[in-house]
Amino acid sequence: MKLKLLHELNKAAIKAPLNFEFGGVVFKFTAYIRLVPESELKKLTEKQGASDGEIVRELLVSWGDFIDDGKEVPFDKSTLEELLVYSGITARLSVECINAQYRITEKN
């Protein structure tokens, strides 16, 4: 790869503020989503039988500002699995993981 800027993207995470309601409960936190090349995203989303959970497990690498019962919730796989029990939350996270791949931030 000739462009050093593109090489830096291999380690990039997209910061995505989330604020949604599910079942009357508000979830508000910042998701950190692994940036992947289009070819990898295509493989992940077009894979026969791929589920929203698989997409989230592959692309969501962390979160911040996630508060539960007044305390910060650290990111770990077991807590992520607790969230993924609910298909509505799983679908919302999956959509965000995919949409974040296309979001460009303008700089002044």
Helices and strands as residue ranges (DSSP letters): H 4-9, E 13-22, E 25-34, H 38-46, H 52-59, E 60-64, E 67-68, E 71-72, H 77-83, H 87-99, G 100-102
